[in-house]
């Protein structure tokens, strides 16, 4: 199937979103942060009124909307994973603080 080059920015954003999901699932949050910044730059260009007008003129709105829906679905999964990671980090920090207090009390 031939793809229109006008859809390239959306296809790139989808590919980056899929890569972000893989990184989040692997717990590689450092690489995640780098890629999310790159994706954000690309998403800014997609929001350009001239780009959106070009999609409309080429009758690509439906295809673009489908890709955007896929990206939104991945974003929801990313939100869940990020929240789980935050909760895990909070628990680990809390346990570290308790352990530090116990060690301080024992060391007295």
C-alpha positions in Angstrom: 0.0 0.0 0.0 1.3 3.4 -1.0 1.4 6.1 1.6 1.1 9.8 0.9 4.2 11.8 2.1 1.8 14.2 3.8 1.1 11.5 6.3 4.9 11.0 7.1 4.8 13.3 10.2 1.9 11.4 11.6 3.5 8.0 10.8 6.7 9.2 12.5 4.8 10.3 15.5 3.0 6.9 15.6 6.3 5.1 15.3 7.9 7.2 18.1 4.8 6.6 20.2 5.2 2.8 19.8 8.9 3.1 20.7 8.0 5.2 23.8 5.6 2.4 24.8 8.3 -0.2 24.5 10.7 2.0 26.5 8.1 2.5 29.2 7.3 -1.2 29.4 11.0 -1.9 29.8 11.4 0.8 32.4 13.9 2.8 30.4 12.7 6.2 31.5 16.0 8.0 30.6 15.7 7.0 26.9 11.9 7.6 27.2 12.5 11.2 28.2 14.9 11.8 25.2 12.4 10.3 22.7 9.4 12.1 24.2 11.1 15.4 23.6 11.8 14.5 20.0 8.2 13.4 19.5 6.9 16.6 21.0 8.8 18.6 18.4 7.3 16.6 15.6 3.8 17.0 17.1 4.2 20.7 17.0 4.6 20.6 13.2 1.5 18.5 12.9 -0.5 21.2 14.6 0.4 23.7 11.9 -2.7 25.1 10.2 -1.0 24.9 6.7 -0.2 21.2 7.3 -3.8 20.5 8.4 -5.1 22.3 5.3 -2.8 20.2 3.1 -4.3 17.1 4.6 -7.8 18.3 3.9 -7.0 19.3 0.3 -5.6 15.8 -0.3 -8.6 14.1 1.3 -6.5 12.5 4.0 -8.4 13.6 7.0 -9.8 10.1 7.7 -6.4 8.5 7.4 -4.9 11.2 9.6 -7.7 10.8 12.2 -7.1 7.0 12.3 -3.4 7.5 13.0 -4.2 10.2 15.6 -6.6 7.7 17.3 -3.8 5.1 17.5 -1.4 7.7 19.0 -4.1 8.7 21.5 -4.5 5.0 22.5 -0.8 4.6 23.0 -0.8 7.8 25.0 -3.4 6.4 27.4 -1.2 3.3 27.9 1.8 5.5 28.5 -0.1 7.5 31.1 -1.0 4.3 33.0 2.7 3.1 32.9 4.0 6.4 34.0 1.5 6.5 36.9 2.5 3.0 37.9 6.2 4.0 37.8 5.5 7.1 39.9 3.7 5.0 42.5 6.5 2.4 42.5 9.1 5.2 42.9 7.1 6.8 45.7 6.9 3.5 47.6 10.6 2.8 47.1 11.4 6.3 48.4 9.1 5.9 51.4 10.8 2.5 52.2 14.2 4.1 51.9 13.3 6.9 54.3 12.0 4.4 56.8 15.2 2.3 56.5 17.3 5.5 56.9 15.4 6.4 60.1 15.8 2.9 61.4 19.6 3.0 60.7 19.9 6.4 62.3 18.0 5.3 65.4 20.1 2.1 65.6 23.3 4.0 65.2 22.6 6.2 68.3 
